[in-house]
């Protein structure tokens, strides 16, 4: 994943079952904004809009805390 190579990238999660969602986590809003302008990401976004996602939403939020059962693995998050 291109994002993982960027400064400030903390990770991501996704789910697909009809409606898809991808959430990426960044150290700061400035890091997230910088990711938006990485050339490879610009191209990928454009292709996604043209080939896959006629309608989409971007939401910017701050995670205040996370809690739940025992720590999950990446497989749990993406499975």
LUMLUMDREN-2810 file (N, C-alpha, C; in Angstrom, 1 decimal):
<atoms>
<atom><aa>X</aa><ch>A</ch><at>N</at><xx>0.8</xx><yy>-1.2</yy><zz>0.0</zz></atom>
<atom><aa>X</aa><ch>A</ch><at>CA</at><xx>0.0</xx><yy>0.0</yy><zz>0.0</zz></atom>
<atom><aa>X</aa><ch>A</ch><at>C</at><xx>0.9</xx><yy>1.2</yy><zz>0.0</zz></atom>
<atom><aa>X</aa><ch>A</ch><at>N</at><xx>0.6</xx><yy>2.1</yy><zz>-0.9</zz></atom>
<atom><aa>X</aa><ch>A</ch><at>CA</at><xx>1.4</xx><yy>3.4</yy><zz>-1.1</zz></atom>
<atom><aa>X</aa><ch>A</ch><at>C</at><xx>1.4</xx><yy>4.2</yy><zz>0.2</zz></atom>
<atom><aa>X</aa><ch>A</ch><at>N</at><xx>0.2</xx><yy>4.3</yy><zz>0.9</zz></atom>
<atom><aa>X</aa><ch>A</ch><at>CA</at><xx>0.1</xx><yy>5.1</yy><zz>2.1</zz></atom>
<atom><aa>X</aa><ch>A</ch><at>C</at><xx>1.1</xx><yy>4.7</yy><zz>3.2</zz></atom>
<atom><aa>X</aa><ch>A</ch><at>N</at><xx>1.4</xx><yy>3.4</yy><zz>3.3</zz></atom>
<atom><aa>X</aa><ch>A</ch><at>CA</at><xx>2.3</xx><yy>2.9</yy><zz>4.3</zz></atom>
<atom><aa>X</aa><ch>A</ch><at>C</at><xx>3.7</xx><yy>3.5</yy><zz>4.2</zz></atom>
<atom><aa>X</aa><ch>A</ch><at>N</at><xx>4.0</xx><yy>4.0</yy><zz>3.0</zz></atom>
<atom><aa>X</aa><ch>A</ch><at>CA</at><xx>5.4</xx><yy>4.5</yy><zz>2.8</zz></atom>
<atom><aa>X</aa><ch>A</ch><at>C</at><xx>5.4</xx><yy>6.0</yy><zz>3.2</zz></atom>
<atom><aa>X</aa><ch>A</ch><at>N</at><xx>4.3</xx><yy>6.6</yy><zz>3.5</zz></atom>
<atom><aa>X</aa><ch>A</ch><at>CA</at><xx>4.2</xx><yy>8.0</yy><zz>3.8</zz></atom>
<atom><aa>X</aa><ch>A</ch><at>C</at><xx>4.5</xx><yy>8.4</yy><zz>5.2</zz></atom>
<atom><aa>X</aa><ch>A</ch><at>N</at><xx>5.1</xx><yy>9.6</yy><zz>5.4</zz></atom>
<atom><aa>X</aa><ch>A</ch><at>CA</at><xx>5.3</xx><yy>10.1</yy><zz>6.8</zz></atom>
<atom><aa>X</aa><ch>A</ch><at>C</at><xx>4.0</xx><yy>10.2</yy><zz>7.5</zz></atom>
<atom><aa>X</aa><ch>A</ch><at>N</at><xx>3.9</xx><yy>9.8</yy><zz>8.7</zz></atom>
<atom><aa>X</aa><ch>A</ch><at>CA</at><xx>2.7</xx><yy>10.0</yy><zz>9.6</zz></atom>
<atom><aa>X</aa><ch>A</ch><at>C</at><xx>1.7</xx><yy>8.9</yy><zz>9.4</zz></atom>
<atom><aa>X</aa><ch>A</ch><at>N</at><xx>1.9</xx><yy>7.9</yy><zz>8.5</zz></atom>
<atom><aa>X</aa><ch>A</ch><at>CA</at><xx>0.9</xx><yy>6.8</yy><zz>8.3</zz></atom>
<atom><aa>X</aa><ch>A</ch><at>C</at><xx>0.9</xx><yy>5.9</yy><zz>9.6</zz></atom>
<atom><aa>X</aa><ch>A</ch><at>N</at><xx>-0.3</xx><yy>5.6</yy><zz>10.1</zz></atom>
<atom><aa>X</aa><ch>A</ch><at>CA</at><xx>-0.3</xx><yy>4.8</yy><zz>11.3</zz></atom>
<atom><aa>X</aa><ch>A</ch><at>C</at><xx>-1.0</xx><yy>3.4</yy><zz>11.0</zz></atom>
<atom><aa>X</aa><ch>A</ch><at>N</at><xx>-1.8</xx><yy>3.3</yy><zz>10.0</zz></atom>
<atom><aa>X</aa><ch>A</ch><at>CA</at><xx>-2.4</xx><yy>2.1</yy><zz>9.6</zz></atom>
<atom><aa>X</aa><ch>A</ch><at>C</at><xx>-3.8</xx><yy>2.3</yy><zz>8.9</zz></atom>
<atom><aa>X</aa><ch>A</ch><at>N</at><xx>-4.4</xx><yy>1.2</yy><zz>8.6</zz></atom>
<atom><aa>X</aa><ch>A</ch><at>CA</at><xx>-5.7</xx><yy>1.3</yy><zz>8.0</zz></atom>
<atom><aa>X</aa><ch>A</ch><at>C</at><xx>-6.6</xx><yy>0.1</yy><zz>8.3</zz></atom>
<atom><aa>X</aa><ch>A</ch><at>N</at><xx>-7.9</xx><yy>0.2</yy><zz>8.1</zz></atom>
<atom><aa>X</aa><ch>A</ch><at>CA</at><xx>-8.8</xx><yy>-0.9</yy><zz>8.2</zz></atom>
<atom><aa>X</aa><ch>A</ch><at>C</at><xx>-9.8</xx><yy>-0.8</yy><zz>7.0</zz></atom>
<atom><aa>X</aa><ch>A</ch><at>N</at><xx>-10.4</xx><yy>-1.9</yy><zz>6.6</zz></atom>
<atom><aa>X</aa><ch>A</ch><at>CA</at><xx>-11.4</xx><yy>-1.8</yy><zz>5.6</zz></atom>
<atom><aa>X</aa><ch>A</ch><at>C</at><xx>-12.4</xx><yy>-3.0</yy><zz>5.8</zz></atom>
<atom><aa>X</aa><ch>A</ch><at>N</at><xx>-13.6</xx><yy>-2.8</yy><zz>5.1</zz></atom>
<atom><aa>X</aa><ch>A</ch><at>CA</at><xx>-14.6</xx><yy>-3.8</yy><zz>5.1</zz></atom>
<atom><aa>X</aa><ch>A</ch><at>C</at><xx>-15.3</xx><yy>-3.7</yy><zz>3.8</zz></atom>
<atom><aa>X</aa><ch>A</ch><at>N</at><xx>-15.6</xx><yy>-4.9</yy><zz>3.2</zz></atom>
<atom><aa>X</aa><ch>A</ch><at>CA</at><xx>-16.3</xx><yy>-4.9</yy><zz>1.9</zz></atom>
<atom><aa>X</aa><ch>A</ch><at>C</at><xx>-17.4</xx><yy>-5.9</yy><zz>2.0</zz></atom>
<atom><aa>X</aa><ch>A</ch><at>N</at><xx>-18.7</xx><yy>-5.5</yy><zz>1.8</zz></atom>
<atom><aa>X</aa><ch>A</ch><at>CA</at><xx>-19.8</xx><yy>-6.4</yy><zz>1.7</zz></atom>
<atom><aa>X</aa><ch>A</ch><at>C</at><xx>-20.9</xx><yy>-5.6</yy><zz>1.1</zz></atom>
<atom><aa>X</aa><ch>A</ch><at>N</at><xx>-20.9</xx><yy>-5.4</yy><zz>-0.2</zz></atom>
<atom><aa>X</aa><ch>A</ch><at>CA</at><xx>-21.9</xx><yy>-4.5</yy><zz>-0.8</zz></atom>
<atom><aa>X</aa><ch>A</ch><at>C</at><xx>-21.3</xx><yy>-3.1</yy><zz>-0.7</zz></atom>
<atom><aa>X</aa><ch>A</ch><at>N</at><xx>-21.5</xx><yy>-2.4</yy><zz>0.4</zz></atom>
<atom><aa>X</aa><ch>A</ch><at>CA</at><xx>-21.0</xx><yy>-1.1</yy><zz>0.6</zz></atom>
<atom><aa>X</aa><ch>A</ch><at>C</at><xx>-19.6</xx><yy>-1.3</yy><zz>1.2</zz></atom>
<atom><aa>X</aa><ch>A</ch><at>N</at><xx>-18.6</xx><yy>-0.6</yy><zz>0.7</zz></atom>
<atom><aa>X</aa><ch>A</ch><at>CA</at><xx>-17.3</xx><yy>-0.7</yy><zz>1.2</zz></atom>
<atom><aa>X</aa><ch>A</ch><at>C</at><xx>-16.9</xx><yy>0.5</yy><zz>2.0</zz></atom>
<atom><aa>X</aa><ch>A</ch><at>N</at><xx>-16.0</xx><yy>0.3</yy><zz>2.9</zz></atom>
<atom><aa>X</aa><ch>A</ch><at>CA</at><xx>-15.4</xx><yy>1.4</yy><zz>3.7</zz></atom>
<atom><aa>X</aa><ch>A</ch><at>C</at><xx>-13.9</xx><yy>1.1</yy><zz>3.9</zz></atom>
<atom><aa>X</aa><ch>A</ch><at>N</at><xx>-13.1</xx><yy>2.2</yy><zz>3.8</zz></atom>
<atom><aa>X</aa><ch>A</ch><at>CA</at><xx>-11.7</xx><yy>2.1</yy><zz>4.2</zz></atom>
<atom><aa>X</aa><ch>A</ch><at>C</at><xx>-11.4</xx><yy>3.3</yy><zz>5.1</zz></atom>
<atom><aa>X</aa><ch>A</ch><at>N</at><xx>-10.8</xx><yy>3.0</yy><zz>6.2</zz></atom>
<atom><aa>X</aa><ch>A</ch><at>CA</at><xx>-10.4</xx><yy>4.0</yy><zz>7.1</zz></atom>
<atom><aa>X</aa><ch>A</ch><at>C</at><xx>-8.9</xx><yy>4.0</yy><zz>7.2</zz></atom>
<atom><aa>X</aa><ch>A</ch><at>N</at><xx>-8.2</xx><yy>5.2</yy><zz>7.0</zz></atom>
<atom><aa>X</aa><ch>A</ch><at>CA</at><xx>-6.8</xx><yy>5.3</yy><zz>7.3</zz></atom>
<atom><aa>X</aa><ch>A</ch><at>C</at><xx>-6.5</xx><yy>6.2</yy><zz>8.4</zz></atom>
<atom><aa>X</aa><ch>A</ch><at>N</at><xx>-5.5</xx><yy>5.9</yy><zz>9.1</zz></atom>
<atom><aa>X</aa><ch>A</ch><at>CA</at><xx>-5.1</xx><yy>6.6</yy><zz>10.4</zz></atom>
<atom><aa>X</aa><ch>A</ch><at>C</at><xx>-3.8</xx><yy>7.3</yy><zz>10.1</zz></atom>
<atom><aa>X</aa><ch>A</ch><at>N</at><xx>-3.7</xx><yy>8.6</yy><zz>10.6</zz></atom>
<atom><aa>X</aa><ch>A</ch><at>CA</at><xx>-2.6</xx><yy>9.4</yy><zz>10.4</zz></atom>
<atom><aa>X</aa><ch>A</ch><at>C</at><xx>-2.2</xx><yy>10.1</yy><zz>11.7</zz></atom>
<atom><aa>X</aa><ch>A</ch><at>N</at><xx>-0.9</xx><yy>10.4</yy><zz>11.9</zz></atom>
<atom><aa>X</aa><ch>A</ch><at>CA</at><xx>-0.4</xx><yy>11.0</yy><zz>13.1</zz></atom>
<atom><aa>X</aa><ch>A</ch><at>C</at><xx>-1.0</xx><yy>12.4</yy><zz>13.2</zz></atom>
<atom><aa>X</aa><ch>A</ch><at>N</at><xx>-1.2</xx><yy>13.1</yy><zz>12.1</zz></atom>
<atom><aa>X</aa><ch>A</ch><at>CA</at><xx>-1.7</xx><yy>14.5</yy><zz>12.2</zz></atom>
<atom><aa>X</aa><ch>A</ch><at>C</at><xx>-2.6</xx><yy>14.8</yy><zz>11.0</zz></atom>
<atom><aa>X</aa><ch>A</ch><at>N</at><xx>-3.3</xx><yy>15.8</yy><zz>11.0</zz></atom>
<atom><aa>X</aa><ch>A</ch><at>CA</at><xx>-4.1</xx><yy>16.3</yy><zz>9.9</zz></atom>
<atom><aa>X</aa><ch>A</ch><at>C</at><xx>-3.2</xx><yy>16.7</yy><zz>8.7</zz></atom>
<atom><aa>X</aa><ch>A</ch><at>N</at><xx>-2.1</xx><yy>17.3</yy><zz>9.1</zz></atom>
<atom><aa>X</aa><ch>A</ch><at>CA</at><xx>-1.1</xx><yy>17.7</yy><zz>8.0</zz></atom>
<atom><aa>X</aa><ch>A</ch><at>C</at><xx>-0.6</xx><yy>16.5</yy><zz>7.3</zz></atom>
<atom><aa>X</aa><ch>A</ch><at>N</at><xx>-0.3</xx><yy>15.4</yy><zz>8.0</zz></atom>
<atom><aa>X</aa><ch>A</ch><at>CA</at><xx>0.1</xx><yy>14.2</yy><zz>7.3</zz></atom>
<atom><aa>X</aa><ch>A</ch><at>C</at><xx>-1.0</xx><yy>13.6</yy><zz>6.4</zz></atom>
<atom><aa>X</aa><ch>A</ch><at>N</at><xx>-2.2</xx><yy>13.6</yy><zz>6.8</zz></atom>
<atom><aa>X</aa><ch>A</ch><at>CA</at><xx>-3.3</xx><yy>13.2</yy><zz>6.0</zz></atom>
<atom><aa>X</aa><ch>A</ch><at>C</at><xx>-3.5</xx><yy>14.0</yy><zz>4.8</zz></atom>
<atom><aa>X</aa><ch>A</ch><at>N</at><xx>-3.3</xx><yy>15.3</yy><zz>5.0</zz></atom>
<atom><aa>X</aa><ch>A</ch><at>CA</at><xx>-3.4</xx><yy>16.3</yy><zz>3.8</zz></atom>
<atom><aa>X</aa><ch>A</ch><at>C</at><xx>-2.3</xx><yy>16.0</yy><zz>2.8</zz></atom>
<atom><aa>X</aa><ch>A</ch><at>N</at><xx>-1.1</xx><yy>15.8</yy><zz>3.3</zz></atom>
<atom><aa>X</aa><ch>A</ch><at>CA</at><xx>0.0</xx><yy>15.5</yy><zz>2.4</zz></atom>
<atom><aa>X</aa><ch>A</ch><at>C</at><xx>-0.2</xx><yy>14.3</yy><zz>1.6</zz></atom>
<atom><aa>X</aa><ch>A</ch><at>N</at><xx>-0.8</xx><yy>13.3</yy><zz>2.2</zz></atom>
<atom><aa>X</aa><ch>A</ch><at>CA</at><xx>-1.1</xx><yy>12.0</yy><zz>1.5</zz></atom>
<atom><aa>X</aa><ch>A</ch><at>C</at><xx>-2.1</xx><yy>12.3</yy><zz>0.3</zz></atom>
<atom><aa>X</aa><ch>A</ch><at>N</at><xx>-3.0</xx><yy>13.2</yy><zz>0.5</zz></atom>
<atom><aa>X</aa><ch>A</ch><at>CA</at><xx>-4.0</xx><yy>13.5</yy><zz>-0.5</zz></atom>
<atom><aa>X</aa><ch>A</ch><at>C</at><xx>-3.2</xx><yy>14.0</yy><zz>-1.8</zz></atom>
<atom><aa>X</aa><ch>A</ch><at>N</at><xx>-2.1</xx><yy>14.6</yy><zz>-1.6</zz></atom>
<atom><aa>X</aa><ch>A</ch><at>CA</at><xx>-1.4</xx><yy>15.2</yy><zz>-2.8</zz></atom>
<atom><aa>X</aa><ch>A</ch><at>C</at><xx>-0.2</xx><yy>14.3</yy><zz>-3.3</zz></atom>
<atom><aa>X</aa><ch>A</ch><at>N</at><xx>0.0</xx><yy>13.1</yy><zz>-2.8</zz></atom>
<atom><aa>X</aa><ch>A</ch><at>CA</at><xx>1.0</xx><yy>12.2</yy><zz>-3.3</zz></atom>
<atom><aa>X</aa><ch>A</ch><at>C</at><xx>0.6</xx><yy>11.8</yy><zz>-4.7</zz></atom>
<atom><aa>X</aa><ch>A</ch><at>N</at><xx>1.5</xx><yy>12.0</yy><zz>-5.7</zz></atom>
<atom><aa>X</aa><ch>A</ch><at>CA</at><xx>1.1</xx><yy>11.8</yy><zz>-7.1</zz></atom>
<atom><aa>X</aa><ch>A</ch><at>C</at><xx>0.5</xx><yy>10.4</yy><zz>-7.4</zz></atom>
<atom><aa>X</aa><ch>A</ch><at>N</at><xx>1.0</xx><yy>9.3</yy><zz>-6.8</zz></atom>
<atom><aa>X</aa><ch>A</ch><at>CA</at><xx>0.5</xx><yy>8.0</yy><zz>-7.1</zz></atom>
<atom><aa>X</aa><ch>A</ch><at>C</at><xx>-0.9</xx><yy>7.9</yy><zz>-6.5</zz></atom>
<atom><aa>X</aa><ch>A</ch><at>N</at><xx>-1.2</xx><yy>8.6</yy><zz>-5.4</zz></atom>
<atom><aa>X</aa><ch>A</ch><at>CA</at><xx>-2.5</xx><yy>8.5</yy><zz>-4.7</zz></atom>
<atom><aa>X</aa><ch>A</ch><at>C</at><xx>-3.5</xx><yy>9.3</yy><zz>-5.6</zz></atom>
<atom><aa>X</aa><ch>A</ch><at>N</at><xx>-3.1</xx><yy>10.4</yy><zz>-6.1</zz></atom>
<atom><aa>X</aa><ch>A</ch><at>CA</at><xx>-3.9</xx><yy>11.3</yy><zz>-7.0</zz></atom>
<atom><aa>X</aa><ch>A</ch><at>C</at><xx>-4.4</xx><yy>10.4</yy><zz>-8.2</zz></atom>
<atom><aa>X</aa><ch>A</ch><at>N</at><xx>-3.5</xx><yy>9.7</yy><zz>-8.8</zz></atom>
<atom><aa>X</aa><ch>A</ch><at>CA</at><xx>-3.8</xx><yy>8.8</yy><zz>-9.9</zz></atom>
<atom><aa>X</aa><ch>A</ch><at>C</at><xx>-4.8</xx><yy>7.7</yy><zz>-9.5</zz></atom>
<atom><aa>X</aa><ch>A</ch><at>N</at><xx>-4.5</xx><yy>7.1</yy><zz>-8.4</zz></atom>
<atom><aa>X</aa><ch>A</ch><at>CA</at><xx>-5.3</xx><yy>6.0</yy><zz>-7.9</zz></atom>
<atom><aa>X</aa><ch>A</ch><at>C</at><xx>-6.7</xx><yy>6.5</yy><zz>-7.6</zz></atom>
<atom><aa>X</aa><ch>A</ch><at>N</at><xx>-6.8</xx><yy>7.6</yy><zz>-7.0</zz></atom>
<atom><aa>X</aa><ch>A</ch><at>CA</at><xx>-8.2</xx><yy>8.2</yy><zz>-6.7</zz></atom>
<atom><aa>X</aa><ch>A</ch><at>C</at><xx>-8.9</xx><yy>8.5</yy><zz>-7.9</zz></atom>
<atom><aa>X</aa><ch>A</ch><at>N</at><xx>-8.3</xx><yy>9.0</yy><zz>-8.9</zz></atom>
<atom><aa>X</aa><ch>A</ch><at>CA</at><xx>-9.0</xx><yy>9.3</yy><zz>-10.2</zz></atom>
<atom><aa>X</aa><ch>A</ch><at>C</at><xx>-9.4</xx><yy>8.0</yy><zz>-10.9</zz></atom>
<atom><aa>X</aa><ch>A</ch><at>N</at><xx>-8.6</xx><yy>7.0</yy><zz>-10.9</zz></atom>
<atom><aa>X</aa><ch>A</ch><at>CA</at><xx>-9.0</xx><yy>5.8</yy><zz>-11.5</zz></atom>
<atom><aa>X</aa><ch>A</ch><at>C</at><xx>-10.1</xx><yy>5.1</yy><zz>-10.7</zz></atom>
<atom><aa>X</aa><ch>A</ch><at>N</at><xx>-10.1</xx><yy>5.2</yy><zz>-9.4</zz></atom>
<atom><aa>X</aa><ch>A</ch><at>CA</at><xx>-11.2</xx><yy>4.7</yy><zz>-8.6</zz></atom>
<atom><aa>X</aa><ch>A</ch><at>C</at><xx>-12.5</xx><yy>5.4</yy><zz>-8.9</zz></atom>
<atom><aa>X</aa><ch>A</ch><at>N</at><xx>-12.5</xx><yy>6.7</yy><zz>-9.0</zz></atom>
<atom><aa>X</aa><ch>A</ch><at>CA</at><xx>-13.7</xx><yy>7.4</yy><zz>-9.4</zz></atom>
<atom><aa>X</aa><ch>A</ch><at>C</at><xx>-14.2</xx><yy>7.0</yy><zz>-10.7</zz></atom>
<atom><aa>X</aa><ch>A</ch><at>N</at><xx>-13.3</xx><yy>6.9</yy><zz>-11.7</zz></atom>
<atom><aa>X</aa><ch>A</ch><at>CA</at><xx>-13.8</xx><yy>6.5</yy><zz>-13.1</zz></atom>
<atom><aa>X</aa><ch>A</ch><at>C</at><xx>-14.2</xx><yy>5.1</yy><zz>-13.2</zz></atom>
<atom><aa>X</aa><ch>A</ch><at>N</at><xx>-13.5</xx><yy>4.2</yy><zz>-12.6</zz></atom>
<atom><aa>X</aa><ch>A</ch><at>CA</at><xx>-13.8</xx><yy>2.7</yy><zz>-12.8</zz></atom>
<atom><aa>X</aa><ch>A</ch><at>C</at><xx>-14.6</xx><yy>2.0</yy><zz>-11.8</zz></atom>
<atom><aa>X</aa><ch>A</ch><at>N</at><xx>-14.7</xx><yy>2.5</yy><zz>-10.5</zz></atom>
<atom><aa>X</aa><ch>A</ch><at>CA</at><xx>-15.3</xx><yy>1.8</yy><zz>-9.5</zz></atom>
<atom><aa>X</aa><ch>A</ch><at>C</at><xx>-16.3</xx><yy>2.5</yy><zz>-8.6</zz></atom>
<atom><aa>X</aa><ch>A</ch><at>N</at><xx>-16.1</xx><yy>3.7</yy><zz>-8.3</zz></atom>
<atom><aa>X</aa><ch>A</ch><at>CA</at><xx>-16.9</xx><yy>4.4</yy><zz>-7.3</zz></atom>
<atom><aa>X</aa><ch>A</ch><at>C</at><xx>-17.6</xx><yy>5.7</yy><zz>-7.9</zz></atom>
<atom><aa>X</aa><ch>A</ch><at>N</at><xx>-18.8</xx><yy>5.5</yy><zz>-8.4</zz></atom>
<atom><aa>X</aa><ch>A</ch><at>CA</at><xx>-19.5</xx><yy>6.6</yy><zz>-9.0</zz></atom>
<atom><aa>X</aa><ch>A</ch><at>C</at><xx>-19.9</xx><yy>7.6</yy><zz>-7.9</zz></atom>
<atom><aa>X</aa><ch>A</ch><at>N</at><xx>-20.1</xx><yy>7.1</yy><zz>-6.7</zz></atom>
<atom><aa>X</aa><ch>A</ch><at>CA</at><xx>-20.5</xx><yy>7.9</yy><zz>-5.5</zz></atom>
<atom><aa>X</aa><ch>A</ch><at>C</at><xx>-19.6</xx><yy>7.5</yy><zz>-4.3</zz></atom>
<atom><aa>X</aa><ch>A</ch><at>N</at><xx>-19.1</xx><yy>8.5</yy><zz>-3.6</zz></atom>
<atom><aa>X</aa><ch>A</ch><at>CA</at><xx>-18.2</xx><yy>8.2</yy><zz>-2.5</zz></atom>
<atom><aa>X</aa><ch>A</ch><at>C</at><xx>-18.3</xx><yy>9.4</yy><zz>-1.5</zz></atom>
<atom><aa>X</aa><ch>A</ch><at>N</at><xx>-17.8</xx><yy>9.2</yy><zz>-0.3</zz></atom>
<atom><aa>X</aa><ch>A</ch><at>CA</at><xx>-17.8</xx><yy>10.2</yy><zz>0.7</zz></atom>
<atom><aa>X</aa><ch>A</ch><at>C</at><xx>-16.4</xx><yy>10.1</yy><zz>1.4</zz></atom>
<atom><aa>X</aa><ch>A</ch><at>N</at><xx>-15.9</xx><yy>11.3</yy><zz>1.7</zz></atom>
<atom><aa>X</aa><ch>A</ch><at>CA</at><xx>-14.6</xx><yy>11.3</yy><zz>2.5</zz></atom>
<atom><aa>X</aa><ch>A</ch><at>C</at><xx>-15.0</xx><yy>12.0</yy><zz>3.8</zz></atom>
<atom><aa>X</aa><ch>A</ch><at>N</at><xx>-14.7</xx><yy>11.4</yy><zz>4.9</zz></atom>
<atom><aa>X</aa><ch>A</ch><at>CA</at><xx>-15.0</xx><yy>11.9</yy><zz>6.2</zz></atom>
<atom><aa>X</aa><ch>A</ch><at>C</at><xx>-13.7</xx><yy>12.1</yy><zz>7.0</zz></atom>
<atom><aa>X</aa><ch>A</ch><at>N</at><xx>-13.5</xx><yy>13.2</yy><zz>7.6</zz></atom>
<atom><aa>X</aa><ch>A</ch><at>CA</at><xx>-12.2</xx><yy>13.4</yy><zz>8.4</zz></atom>
<atom><aa>X</aa><ch>A</ch><at>C</at><xx>-12.7</xx><yy>13.5</yy><zz>9.8</zz></atom>
<atom><aa>X</aa><ch>A</ch><at>N</at><xx>-12.1</xx><yy>12.7</yy><zz>10.6</zz></atom>
<atom><aa>X</aa><ch>A</ch><at>CA</at><xx>-12.5</xx><yy>12.7</yy><zz>12.1</zz></atom>
<atom><aa>X</aa><ch>A</ch><at>C</at><xx>-11.2</xx><yy>12.4</yy><zz>12.9</zz></atom>
<atom><aa>X</aa><ch>A</ch><at>N</at><xx>-11.3</xx><yy>12.6</yy><zz>14.2</zz></atom>
<atom><aa>X</aa><ch>A</ch><at>CA</at><xx>-10.3</xx><yy>12.4</yy><zz>15.1</zz></atom>
<atom><aa>X</aa><ch>A</ch><at>C</at><xx>-10.7</xx><yy>11.3</yy><zz>16.1</zz></atom>
<atom><aa>X</aa><ch>A</ch><at>N</at><xx>-9.9</xx><yy>10.3</yy><zz>16.2</zz></atom>
<atom><aa>X</aa><ch>A</ch><at>CA</at><xx>-10.2</xx><yy>9.2</yy><zz>17.2</zz></atom>
<atom><aa>X</aa><ch>A</ch><at>C</at><xx>-9.8</xx><yy>9.6</yy><zz>18.6</zz></atom>
<atom><aa>X</aa><ch>A</ch><at>N</at><xx>-10.7</xx><yy>9.7</yy><zz>19.5</zz></atom>
<atom><aa>X</aa><ch>A</ch><at>CA</at><xx>-10.4</xx><yy>10.1</yy><zz>20.9</zz></atom>
<atom><aa>X</aa><ch>A</ch><at>C</at><xx>-9.9</xx><yy>8.9</yy><zz>21.7</zz></atom>
<atom><aa>X</aa><ch>A</ch><at>N</at><xx>-10.5</xx><yy>7.7</yy><zz>21.5</zz></atom>
<atom><aa>X</aa><ch>A</ch><at>CA</at><xx>-10.1</xx><yy>6.5</yy><zz>22.2</zz></atom>
<atom><aa>X</aa><ch>A</ch><at>C</at><xx>-10.7</xx><yy>5.3</yy><zz>21.5</zz></atom>
<atom><aa>X</aa><ch>A</ch><at>N</at><xx>-10.1</xx><yy>4.2</yy><zz>21.7</zz></atom>
<atom><aa>X</aa><ch>A</ch><at>CA</at><xx>-10.5</xx><yy>2.9</yy><zz>21.2</zz></atom>
<atom><aa>X</aa><ch>A</ch><at>C</at><xx>-10.6</xx><yy>1.9</yy><zz>22.3</zz></atom>
<atom><aa>X</aa><ch>A</ch><at>N</at><xx>-11.6</xx><yy>1.1</yy><zz>22.3</zz></atom>
<atom><aa>X</aa><ch>A</ch><at>CA</at><xx>-11.7</xx><yy>0.1</yy><zz>23.4</zz></atom>
<atom><aa>X</aa><ch>A</ch><at>C</at><xx>-12.6</xx><yy>-1.1</yy><zz>22.8</zz></atom>
<atom><aa>X</aa><ch>A</ch><at>N</at><xx>-12.5</xx><yy>-2.2</yy><zz>23.5</zz></atom>
<atom><aa>X</aa><ch>A</ch><at>CA</at><xx>-13.2</xx><yy>-3.4</yy><zz>23.0</zz></atom>
<atom><aa>X</aa><ch>A</ch><at>C</at><xx>-12.5</xx><yy>-4.6</yy><zz>23.6</zz></atom>
<atom><aa>X</aa><ch>A</ch><at>N</at><xx>-12.9</xx><yy>-5.8</yy><zz>23.1</zz></atom>
<atom><aa>X</aa><ch>A</ch><at>CA</at><xx>-12.3</xx><yy>-7.0</yy><zz>23.6</zz></atom>
<atom><aa>X</aa><ch>A</ch><at>C</at><xx>-10.8</xx><yy>-7.0</yy><zz>23.3</zz></atom>
<atom><aa>X</aa><ch>A</ch><at>N</at><xx>-10.2</xx><yy>-8.1</yy><zz>23.6</zz></atom>
<atom><aa>X</aa><ch>A</ch><at>CA</at><xx>-8.7</xx><yy>-8.2</yy><zz>23.4</zz></atom>
<atom><aa>X</aa><ch>A</ch><at>C</at><xx>-8.2</xx><yy>-7.7</yy><zz>22.1</zz></atom>
<atom><aa>X</aa><ch>A</ch><at>N</at><xx>-7.0</xx><yy>-7.2</yy><zz>22.1</zz></atom>
<atom><aa>X</aa><ch>A</ch><at>CA</at><xx>-6.4</xx><yy>-6.6</yy><zz>20.8</zz></atom>
<atom><aa>X</aa><ch>A</ch><at>C</at><xx>-6.7</xx><yy>-7.5</yy><zz>19.6</zz></atom>
<atom><aa>X</aa><ch>A</ch><at>N</at><xx>-7.0</xx><yy>-6.9</yy><zz>18.5</zz></atom>
<atom><aa>X</aa><ch>A</ch><at>CA</at><xx>-7.3</xx><yy>-7.7</yy><zz>17.3</zz></atom>
<atom><aa>X</aa><ch>A</ch><at>C</at><xx>-6.0</xx><yy>-7.6</yy><zz>16.4</zz></atom>
<atom><aa>X</aa><ch>A</ch><at>N</at><xx>-5.9</xx><yy>-8.6</yy><zz>15.6</zz></atom>
<atom><aa>X</aa><ch>A</ch><at>CA</at><xx>-4.8</xx><yy>-8.7</yy><zz>14.6</zz></atom>
<atom><aa>X</aa><ch>A</ch><at>C</at><xx>-5.3</xx><yy>-8.0</yy><zz>13.3</zz></atom>
<atom><aa>X</aa><ch>A</ch><at>N</at><xx>-4.4</xx><yy>-7.8</yy><zz>12.4</zz></atom>
<atom><aa>X</aa><ch>A</ch><at>CA</at><xx>-4.7</xx><yy>-7.2</yy><zz>11.1</zz></atom>
<atom><aa>X</aa><ch>A</ch><at>C</at><xx>-5.7</xx><yy>-8.1</yy><zz>10.4</zz></atom>
<atom><aa>X</aa><ch>A</ch><at>N</at><xx>-5.6</xx><yy>-9.4</yy><zz>10.5</zz></atom>
<atom><aa>X</aa><ch>A</ch><at>CA</at><xx>-6.5</xx><yy>-10.3</yy><zz>9.8</zz></atom>
<atom><aa>X</aa><ch>A</ch><at>C</at><xx>-7.9</xx><yy>-10.1</yy><zz>10.4</zz></atom>
<atom><aa>X</aa><ch>A</ch><at>N</at><xx>-8.1</xx><yy>-9.9</yy><zz>11.7</zz></atom>
<atom><aa>X</aa><ch>A</ch><at>CA</at><xx>-9.4</xx><yy>-9.7</yy><zz>12.3</zz></atom>
<atom><aa>X</aa><ch>A</ch><at>C</at><xx>-10.0</xx><yy>-8.4</yy><zz>11.7</zz></atom>
<atom><aa>X</aa><ch>A</ch><at>N</at><xx>-9.2</xx><yy>-7.4</yy><zz>11.6</zz></atom>
<atom><aa>X</aa><ch>A</ch><at>CA</at><xx>-9.7</xx><yy>-6.1</yy><zz>11.1</zz></atom>
<atom><aa>X</aa><ch>A</ch><at>C</at><xx>-10.1</xx><yy>-6.1</yy><zz>9.6</zz></atom>
<atom><aa>X</aa><ch>A</ch><at>N</at><xx>-9.5</xx><yy>-7.0</yy><zz>8.8</zz></atom>
<atom><aa>X</aa><ch>A</ch><at>CA</at><xx>-9.7</xx><yy>-7.0</yy><zz>7.4</zz></atom>
<atom><aa>X</aa><ch>A</ch><at>C</at><xx>-10.5</xx><yy>-8.2</yy><zz>6.9</zz></atom>
<atom><aa>X</aa><ch>A</ch><at>N</at><xx>-10.8</xx><yy>-9.1</yy><zz>7.8</zz></atom>
<atom><aa>X</aa><ch>A</ch><at>CA</at><xx>-11.4</xx><yy>-10.4</yy><zz>7.4</zz></atom>
<atom><aa>X</aa><ch>A</ch><at>C</at><xx>-12.9</xx><yy>-10.3</yy><zz>7.3</zz></atom>
</atoms>
